[in-house]
Amino acid sequence: MTSLSAPITIVRPEIIEFGVGVAGRLGKWAAGQGFARVLVVSDAFNASRVGILELPGEVTVFSQVKPEPDTDNLDLVLAAADAAQADLIVGFGGGSAMDLAKLASVLSGSAQTLRDVVGAGKVAHRRRAGLAQVPTTSGTGSEAGIRALVTDPLTQAKLAVESIHMLADIAVIDPGLTFTVPAATTAATGVDAMAHCVEAFTNRKAHPMIDLYAIEGVRLVGRYLARAVADGSDAEARAGLSLASLYGGFCLGPVNTAGGHALAYPLGTRWHVAHGAANALIFPHVLAFNTPAATQKTAQVIEALNLNAGADQASVFEAAFGFCAGLGIEMRLSALGVPETDLGVMADDAFAIRRLLDNNPRDLGRGDILSIYQAAY
């Protein structure tokens, strides 16, 4: 683990509005900034409630965001941004909408293509359009970060872009926008937020400055997720999850995730399993696998979730599995339509995601990954 004296860079959106009922503050901010042509990047459901943002000027809504968006979906967003000549781009939805908004903000009107900017620090110029993020789920924390991912439909691999130029000017986090999220989605996205925090907390690059947010994010999920699943209109529980998601986003920039997300990605790219559901299914397996290399921090995670477990892998797995299953999350790959014959290919895909696996506190070999998939099947 990284020592307290190690250098670290922390970035945040310049303005973060947080609280039930703050969605309309985006419009007031945008008007004060003089924005006149706004593109909202959204899915079909959230497109129907763009009015709650009270945006000024000419507002164009792109409503075709797909779960786990691919490069074709990004091309459509870029065409919409160019046609609208947008001076403000708003991501309004889950992580997919916010990631596409980030990419549109730096690629629209630029000579660079997506392929030019894949990786870290390759966006050449500061964006010309403003960028605002408004999450409507509590999971990705994308509103706070500088990374965006889309899937290459040919290789079924995630293309990750990281750039300070994709940091939002403003993030408006209104937990009231999450009240309508179904229980199953609430459960899965809540575990995704927790996984961001846990993977950063137990990471080889873990840093005390980020640990503070990470462990508090885990506590918030442990305290509020079951309540929000049971009653979606529980404002305090929804706010707790929104804050946990934001803290998870704070973890992603300077530290990032690790093995859990690497193993979850092939479920989404190959079999279109929702990102939160994929992470929730994988979470107990990787937490238990990593226990020998992160014993003390794993114990802190278990305590933060208000669970009981010993220091052994089997006990950790049982506690974490019970937490996820108790939320109604499907915990078997076979029940999600993943064929057993594809596990080896998925293991190859996951093993290739070195940007995350190299962060894992314990080396995950290709055989280890396959064993986890088989145990999860």
Buried (B, 14 or more C-beta within 10 A) or exposed (E): BBEEEEEBEEEBBEBBBBBBEBBBBBBEBBBEBEBBBBBBBBBEEBBEBBEBBBBBBBBBBBBBBBBBBBBEBBEBBBEBBBEBBBBBBBBBBBBBBBBBBBBBBBBBBBEEEBEBBBEEEEBEEEBEBBBBBBBBBBBBBBBBBBBBBBBBEEEBBBBBBBBEBBBBBBBBBBBBBBBEBEBBBBBBBBBBBBBBBBBBBBBBBBBEBBBBBBBBBBBBBBBBBBBBBEEBEBBEBBBBBBBBBBBBBBBBBBBBBBBBBBBBBBBBBBBBBBBBBBBBBBBBBBBBBBBEBBBEBBBBBBBBBEBEBEEEBEBBBBBBBBBBBEBEBBBEBEEBEBEEEBBBEBBEBBBBBEBBBBBBBBEBEEEBBBBBBEEBB
